[in-house]
């Protein structure tokens, strides 16, 4: 079973600055051929969507427009 693993501790970010949210797949696998969807609260609230090797911005929440990439 494929899992997304993030850091085991909280990350600190400064307002207005970039932050990298590190994660990896377990077991290790190349994610370029996968569909990755980061959602907030429900399927209709998309923070970021990645499919077919590229970022898909069409359904992204306005609050995150221009602020995310994979």
N, CA, C and O atoms as a Tinker XYZ file with bonds, in Angstrom:
   280  protein
     1  N      0.841000   -1.188000    0.000000    73     2
     2  CA     0.000000    0.000000    0.000000    64     1     3
     3  C      0.880000    1.242000    0.000000    63     2     4     5
     4  O      1.812000    1.351000    0.796000    81     3
     5  N      0.583000    2.164000   -0.883000    73     3     6
     6  CA     1.351000    3.396000   -1.028000    64     5     7
     7  C      0.869000    4.428000   -0.019000    63     6     8     9
     8  O     -0.334000    4.656000    0.114000    81     7
     9  N      1.810000    5.056000    0.698000    73     7    10
    10  CA     1.474000    6.078000    1.690000    64     9    11
    11  C      2.313000    7.324000    1.449000    63    10    12    13
    12  O      3.450000    7.234000    0.986000    81    11
    13  N      1.751000    8.487000    1.763000    73    11    14
    14  CA     2.498000    9.740000    1.766000    64    13    15
    15  C      2.935000    9.990000    3.198000    63    14    16    17
    16  O      2.109000   10.016000    4.111000    81    15
    17  N      4.231000   10.174000    3.392000    73    15    18
    18  CA     4.796000   10.358000    4.726000    64    17    19
    19  C      5.373000   11.761000    4.830000    63    18    20    21
    20  O      6.188000   12.168000    4.002000    81    19
    21  N      4.944000   12.503000    5.855000    73    19    22
    22  CA     5.450000   13.850000    6.103000    64    21    23
    23  C      6.321000   13.852000    7.345000    63    22    24    25
    24  O      6.558000   12.805000    7.946000    81    23
    25  N      6.798000   15.029000    7.729000    73    23    26
    26  CA     7.647000   15.121000    8.915000    64    25    27
    27  C      6.864000   14.732000   10.175000    63    26    28    29
    28  O      5.645000   14.897000   10.235000    81    27
    29  N      7.562000   14.227000   11.151000    73    27    30
    30  CA     6.937000   13.810000   12.393000    64    29    31
    31  C      6.845000   14.930000   13.415000    63    30    32    33
    32  O      6.648000   14.675000   14.603000    81    31
    33  N      6.985000   16.152000   12.965000    73    31    34
    34  CA     6.964000   17.312000   13.867000    64    33    35
    35  C      6.317000   18.492000   13.152000    63    34    36    37
    36  O      6.271000   18.506000   11.922000    81    35
    37  N      5.815000   19.483000   13.887000    73    35    38
    38  CA     5.228000   20.676000   13.249000    64    37    39
    39  C      6.299000   21.484000   12.511000    63    38    40    41
    40  O      7.464000   21.503000   12.908000    81    39
    41  N      5.885000   22.144000   11.438000    73    39    42
    42  CA     6.770000   23.040000   10.707000    64    41    43
    43  C      6.421000   24.475000   11.044000    63    42    44    45
    44  O      5.253000   24.805000   11.246000    81    43
    45  N      7.435000   25.332000   11.106000    73    43    46
    46  CA     7.227000   26.741000   11.395000    64    45    47
    47  C      7.434000   27.538000   10.113000    63    46    48    49
    48  O      8.409000   27.328000    9.392000    81    47
    49  N      6.515000   28.449000    9.838000    73    47    50
    50  CA     6.614000   29.288000    8.649000    64    49    51
    51  C      6.384000   30.737000    9.045000    63    50    52    53
    52  O      5.669000   31.025000   10.005000    81    51
    53  N      7.001000   31.650000    8.293000    73    51    54
    54  CA     6.828000   33.078000    8.508000    64    53    55
    55  C      5.885000   33.612000    7.442000    63    54    56    57
    56  O      6.042000   33.300000    6.261000    81    55
    57  N      4.918000   34.406000    7.841000    73    55    58
    58  CA     3.958000   34.984000    6.900000    64    57    59
    59  C      4.700000   35.737000    5.809000    63    58    60    61
    60  O      5.581000   36.551000    6.087000    81    59
    61  N      4.331000   35.454000    4.551000    73    59    62
    62  CA     4.936000   36.125000    3.416000    64    61    63
    63  C      6.173000   35.446000    2.864000    63    62    64    65
    64  O      6.684000   35.856000    1.823000    81    63
    65  N      6.666000   34.416000    3.536000    73    63    66
    66  CA     7.853000   33.705000    3.076000    64    65    67
    67  C      7.467000   32.346000    2.520000    63    66    68    69
    68  O      6.420000   31.802000    2.872000    81    67
    69  N      8.315000   31.791000    1.647000    73    67    70
    70  CA     8.094000   30.463000    1.099000    64    69    71
    71  C      8.375000   29.406000    2.155000    63    70    72    73
    72  O      9.204000   29.594000    3.046000    81    71
    73  N      7.667000   28.292000    2.033000    73    71    74
    74  CA     7.932000   27.153000    2.916000    64    73    75
    75  C      7.797000   25.883000    2.080000    63    74    76    77
    76  O      6.924000   25.785000    1.218000    81    75
    77  N      8.666000   24.922000    2.342000    73    75    78
    78  CA     8.610000   23.623000    1.687000    64    77    79
    79  C      8.000000   22.644000    2.672000    63    78    80    81
    80  O      8.464000   22.513000    3.805000    81    79
    81  N      6.956000   21.958000    2.230000    73    79    82
    82  CA     6.315000   20.939000    3.050000    64    81    83
    83  C      6.849000   19.591000    2.581000    63    82    84    85
    84  O      6.325000   19.017000    1.627000    81    83
    85  N      7.889000   19.077000    3.244000    73    83    86
    86  CA     8.540000   17.861000    2.761000    64    85    87
    87  C      7.671000   16.621000    2.972000    63    86    88    89
    88  O      6.995000   16.477000    3.991000    81    87
    89  N      7.712000   15.737000    1.984000    73    87    90
    90  CA     7.039000   14.455000    2.111000    64    89    91
    91  C      7.663000   13.491000    1.112000    63    90    92    93
    92  O      8.371000   13.901000    0.193000    81    91
    93  N      7.392000   12.209000    1.305000    73    91    94
    94  CA     7.868000   11.199000    0.374000    64    93    95
    95  C      6.886000   10.038000    0.362000    63    94    96    97
    96  O      6.043000    9.910000    1.251000    81    95
    97  N      7.005000    9.204000   -0.647000    73    95    98
    98  CA     6.139000    8.037000   -0.763000    64    97    99
    99  C      6.795000    6.844000   -0.086000    63    98   100   101
   100  O      8.012000    6.667000   -0.142000    81    99
   101  N      5.979000    6.044000    0.542000    73    99   102
   102  CA     6.453000    4.807000    1.157000    64   101   103
   103  C      5.526000    3.676000    0.725000    63   102   104   105
   104  O      4.318000    3.762000    0.947000    81   103
   105  N      6.055000    2.626000    0.120000    73   103   106
   106  CA     7.458000    2.455000   -0.282000    64   105   107
   107  C      7.845000    3.473000   -1.349000    63   106   108   109
   108  O      6.994000    4.024000   -2.048000    81   107
   109  N      9.159000    3.708000   -1.454000    73   107   110
   110  CA     9.679000    4.715000   -2.367000    64   109   111
   111  C      9.214000    4.446000   -3.792000    63   110   112   113
   112  O      9.275000    3.312000   -4.267000    81   111
   113  N      8.748000    5.496000   -4.474000    73   111   114
   114  CA     8.250000    5.384000   -5.847000    64   113   115
   115  C      8.325000    6.750000   -6.517000    63   114   116   117
   116  O      8.222000    7.780000   -5.851000    81   115
   117  N      8.504000    6.757000   -7.817000    73   115   118
   118  CA     8.529000    7.981000   -8.594000    64   117   119
   119  C      7.090000    8.475000   -8.749000    63   118   120   121
   120  O      6.248000    7.750000   -9.278000    81   119
   121  N      6.800000    9.684000   -8.300000    73   119   122
   122  CA     5.426000   10.213000   -8.308000    64   121   123
   123  C      5.045000   10.884000   -9.623000    63   122   124   125
   124  O      3.899000   11.306000   -9.779000    81   123
   125  N      5.974000   10.995000  -10.573000    73   123   126
   126  CA     5.668000   11.711000  -11.818000    64   125   127
   127  C      4.526000   11.083000  -12.604000    63   126   128   129
   128  O      3.837000   11.783000  -13.347000    81   127
   129  N      4.309000    9.780000  -12.459000    73   127   130
   130  CA     3.238000    9.117000  -13.198000    64   129   131
   131  C      1.950000    8.997000  -12.382000    63   130   132   133
   132  O      0.974000    8.410000  -12.850000    81   131
   133  N      1.940000    9.542000  -11.180000    73   131   134
   134  CA     0.786000    9.422000  -10.291000    64   133   135
   135  C     -0.061000   10.689000  -10.308000    63   134   136   137
   136  O      0.387000   11.748000  -10.748000    81   135
   137  N     -1.283000   10.563000   -9.824000    73   135   138
   138  CA    -2.133000   11.721000   -9.591000    64   137   139
   139  C     -2.061000   12.042000   -8.104000    63   138   140   141
   140  O     -2.300000   11.177000   -7.262000    81   139
   141  N     -1.733000   13.282000   -7.790000    73   139   142
   142  CA    -1.620000   13.723000   -6.401000    64   141   143
   143  C     -2.597000   14.874000   -6.202000    63   142   144   145
   144  O     -2.562000   15.860000   -6.939000    81   143
   145  N     -3.457000   14.748000   -5.219000    73   143   146
   146  CA    -4.429000   15.808000   -4.937000    64   145   147
   147  C     -4.338000   16.149000   -3.450000    63   146   148   149
   148  O     -4.513000   15.289000   -2.588000    81   147
   149  N     -4.060000   17.425000   -3.172000    73   147   150
   150  CA    -4.006000   17.929000   -1.797000    64   149   151
   151  C     -5.307000   18.678000   -1.592000    63   150   152   153
   152  O     -5.567000   19.682000   -2.255000    81   151
   153  N     -6.121000   18.187000   -0.674000    73   151   154
   154  CA    -7.428000   18.805000   -0.443000    64   153   155
   155  C     -7.525000   19.329000    0.982000    63   154   156   157
   156  O     -6.778000   18.928000    1.875000    81   155
   157  N     -8.463000   20.228000    1.156000    73   155   158
   158  CA    -8.709000   20.810000    2.467000    64   157   159
   159  C    -10.170000   20.588000    2.821000    63   158   160   161
   160  O    -11.061000   21.119000    2.159000    81   159
   161  N    -10.412000   19.817000    3.846000    73   159   162
   162  CA   -11.742000   19.545000    4.413000    64   161   163
   163  C    -12.663000   18.690000    3.549000    63   162   164   165
   164  O    -13.310000   17.784000    4.074000    81   163
   165  N    -12.746000   18.941000    2.263000    73   163   166
   166  CA   -13.624000   18.127000    1.428000    64   165   167
   167  C    -13.064000   18.063000    0.017000    63   166   168   169
   168  O    -12.174000   18.837000   -0.335000    81   167
   169  N    -13.570000   17.160000   -0.779000    73   167   170
   170  CA   -13.056000   16.962000   -2.130000    64   169   171
   171  C    -13.205000   18.212000   -2.987000    63   170   172   173
   172  O    -12.470000   18.366000   -3.962000    81   171
   173  N    -14.120000   19.099000   -2.661000    73   171   174
   174  CA   -14.326000   20.297000   -3.485000    64   173   175
   175  C    -13.368000   21.436000   -3.129000    63   174   176   177
   176  O    -13.373000   22.466000   -3.803000    81   175
   177  N    -12.556000   21.278000   -2.098000    73   175   178
   178  CA   -11.622000   22.328000   -1.700000    64   177   179
   179  C    -10.192000   21.893000   -2.030000    63   178   180   181
   180  O     -9.485000   21.363000   -1.174000    81   179
   181  N     -9.779000   22.118000   -3.260000    73   179   182
   182  CA    -8.469000   21.671000   -3.733000    64   181   183
   183  C     -7.407000   22.727000   -3.456000    63   182   184   185
   184  O     -7.515000   23.870000   -3.897000    81   183
   185  N     -6.383000   22.321000   -2.718000    73   183   186
   186  CA    -5.228000   23.182000   -2.476000    64   185   187
   187  C     -4.263000   23.046000   -3.654000    63   186   188   189
   188  O     -3.755000   24.044000   -4.165000    81   187
   189  N     -4.014000   21.797000   -4.085000    73   187   190
   190  CA    -3.139000   21.563000   -5.228000    64   189   191
   191  C     -3.491000   20.237000   -5.886000    63   190   192   193
   192  O     -3.886000   19.281000   -5.217000    81   191
   193  N     -3.342000   20.193000   -7.209000    73   191   194
   194  CA    -3.632000   18.985000   -7.975000    64   193   195
   195  C     -2.510000   18.789000   -8.990000    63   194   196   197
   196  O     -2.143000   19.712000   -9.716000    81   195
   197  N     -1.975000   17.575000   -9.027000    73   195   198
   198  CA    -0.889000   17.218000   -9.938000    64   197   199
   199  C     -1.323000   15.975000  -10.693000    63   198   200   201
   200  O     -1.734000   14.989000  -10.081000    81   199
   201  N     -1.235000   16.009000  -12.036000    73   199   202
   202  CA    -1.660000   14.862000  -12.849000    64   201   203
   203  C     -0.886000   14.856000  -14.159000    63   202   204   205
   204  O     -0.597000   15.904000  -14.736000    81   203
   205  N     -0.557000   13.657000  -14.614000    73   203   206
   206  CA     0.140000   13.486000  -15.898000    64   205   207
   207  C      1.414000   14.317000  -15.991000    63   206   208   209
   208  O      1.727000   14.868000  -17.046000    81   207
   209  N      2.148000   14.404000  -14.883000    73   207   210
   210  CA     3.438000   15.088000  -14.887000    64   209   211
   211  C      3.381000   16.596000  -14.820000    63   210   212   213
   212  O      4.399000   17.260000  -15.017000    81   211
   213  N      2.195000   17.162000  -14.541000    73   211   214
   214  CA     2.131000   18.626000  -14.447000    64   213   215
   215  C      1.114000   19.079000  -13.402000    63   214   216   217
   216  O      0.195000   18.343000  -13.041000    81   215
   217  N      1.302000   20.300000  -12.932000    73   215   218
   218  CA     0.385000   20.901000  -11.979000    64   217   219
   219  C     -0.900000   21.290000  -12.711000    63   218   220   221
   220  O     -0.849000   21.798000  -13.831000    81   219
   221  N     -2.047000   21.052000  -12.081000    73   219   222
   222  CA    -3.358000   21.370000  -12.659000    64   221   223
   223  C     -3.995000   22.422000  -11.761000    63   222   224   225
   224  O     -4.284000   22.154000  -10.595000    81   223
   225  N     -4.211000   23.607000  -12.297000    73   223   226
   226  CA    -4.672000   24.713000  -11.460000    64   225   227
   227  C     -6.151000   25.055000  -11.624000    63   226   228   229
   228  O     -6.652000   25.907000  -10.889000    81   227
   229  N     -6.865000   24.436000  -12.547000    73   227   230
   230  CA    -8.232000   24.807000  -12.864000    64   229   231
   231  C     -9.229000   24.719000  -11.720000    63   230   232   233
   232  O    -10.175000   25.505000  -11.671000    81   231
   233  N     -9.039000   23.786000  -10.806000    73   231   234
   234  CA    -9.997000   23.611000   -9.709000    64   233   235
   235  C     -9.433000   24.055000   -8.354000    63   234   236   237
   236  O    -10.024000   23.788000   -7.308000    81   235
   237  N     -8.300000   24.725000   -8.390000    73   235   238
   238  CA    -7.634000   25.151000   -7.163000    64   237   239
   239  C     -8.419000   26.261000   -6.463000    63   238   240   241
   240  O     -8.957000   27.156000   -7.113000    81   239
   241  N     -8.478000   26.192000   -5.122000    73   239   242
   242  CA    -9.113000   27.246000   -4.330000    64   241   243
   243  C     -8.414000   28.574000   -4.611000    63   242   244   245
   244  O     -7.188000   28.624000   -4.709000    81   243
   245  N     -9.183000   29.637000   -4.739000    73   243   246
   246  CA    -8.630000   30.963000   -5.034000    64   245   247
   247  C     -7.588000   31.383000   -3.999000    63   246   248   249
   248  O     -6.609000   32.045000   -4.342000    81   247
   249  N     -7.787000   31.008000   -2.745000    73   247   250
   250  CA    -6.850000   31.396000   -1.689000    64   249   251
   251  C     -5.445000   30.838000   -1.915000    63   250   252   253
   252  O     -4.481000   31.351000   -1.346000    81   251
   253  N     -5.316000   29.788000   -2.740000    73   251   254
   254  CA    -4.008000   29.158000   -2.986000    64   253   255
   255  C     -3.486000   29.429000   -4.396000    63   254   256   257
   256  O     -2.418000   28.934000   -4.758000    81   255
   257  N     -4.210000   30.198000   -5.192000    73   255   258
   258  CA    -3.801000   30.481000   -6.574000    64   257   259
   259  C     -2.429000   31.132000   -6.609000    63   258   260   261
   260  O     -2.186000   32.131000   -5.932000    81   259
   261  N     -1.533000   30.558000   -7.404000    73   259   262
   262  CA    -0.192000   31.091000   -7.545000    64   261   263
   263  C      0.717000   30.837000   -6.366000    63   262   264   265
   264  O      1.818000   31.385000   -6.308000    81   263
   265  N      0.278000   30.013000   -5.417000    73   263   266
   266  CA     1.055000   29.813000   -4.192000    64   265   267
   267  C      1.584000   28.398000   -4.008000    63   266   268   269
   268  O      2.342000   28.148000   -3.072000    81   267
   269  N      1.195000   27.453000   -4.891000    73   267   270
   270  CA     1.610000   26.058000   -4.696000    64   269   271
   271  C      2.239000   25.485000   -5.954000    63   270   272   273
   272  O      1.950000   25.927000   -7.066000    81   271
   273  N      3.102000   24.495000   -5.764000    73   271   274
   274  CA     3.662000   23.722000   -6.873000    64   273   275
   275  C      4.166000   22.403000   -6.308000    63   274   276   277
   276  O      4.454000   22.283000   -5.118000    81   275
   277  N      4.265000   21.420000   -7.188000    73   275   278
   278  CA     4.777000   20.114000   -6.765000    64   277   279
   279  C      5.978000   19.792000   -7.606000    63   278   280
   280  O      6.586000   18.736000   -7.435000    81   279
